[in-house]
Amino acid sequence: MDESLLEFVAHARDRGVDLPTIRAMLRAGGWKDAQIAEAISAQALELPVPVPPGASSARDTFFQVLAFTALYTSVISLIVLLFTYVNLAFPDAARDSRYVTEWAHGTIRASLAALVVAFPIFLIVWRALLREQARHPDKRGSRVRKGLTYLSLFVGAVTIVSDVITLVYYLFEGELTTRFLLKVAILFVVTGAVFVYLALTLRAEGEAAA
């Protein structure tokens, strides 16, 4: 908390200025209501103003965004990596060429590099967040965390539905190949695993908060 703000509130109270007037003066000076309330409570009360459930600090927001960014990077890298292996294992004679094979090897290296870096970051940050929530149960209701989780669930649900629609479409077309079926299975399993994990995590946090 800003020391000058505390000093001003203490000085104003010593001079007999009432709290509404102090609040109005500070607002006119550009101070935010949360800062004013914190300073007044520090001077007039023995306890600070409590933080409401779901409120997130800049630090919490940073680590939540970092964790989900690392998760997205890991999932996309894994899917691209597996797709590329499928392309190499089941080449399309009509389209694949030496250039495509060389490009696939480059894609494998890039995907592995992203996965090796992003996935450990996700594990470390996610574990730290879970420990933080165990110590401070009120953080389970973080709006940032819930927002990112629901966004991830939405993207996962859309991906799974699109995957099934594509499968049914090519089934009607009669163009189901081993290469295509493997890619559909990869997308369904990876996306489905992330969807189930996040859904169970969200449910467990909701039950713990109840």
Buried (B, 14 or more C-beta within 10 A) or exposed (E): EEEEBBEBBBEBBEEEEEBEEBBEBBEEEEBEEEBBEBBBBBBEEEEEEEEEEBBBEEEBBEBBBBBBBBBBBBBBBBBBBBBBBBBBEBBEEEEBEEEEEEEBEEBBEBBEEBBEEBBEBBBEBBEEBEEBBEEEEBBBBBEBBBEBBEEBBEBBBEBBEEBEEBBEEBEEEEEEEEBBBBBBBBBBEBBBEBBEEBBEBBEEBEEEEE
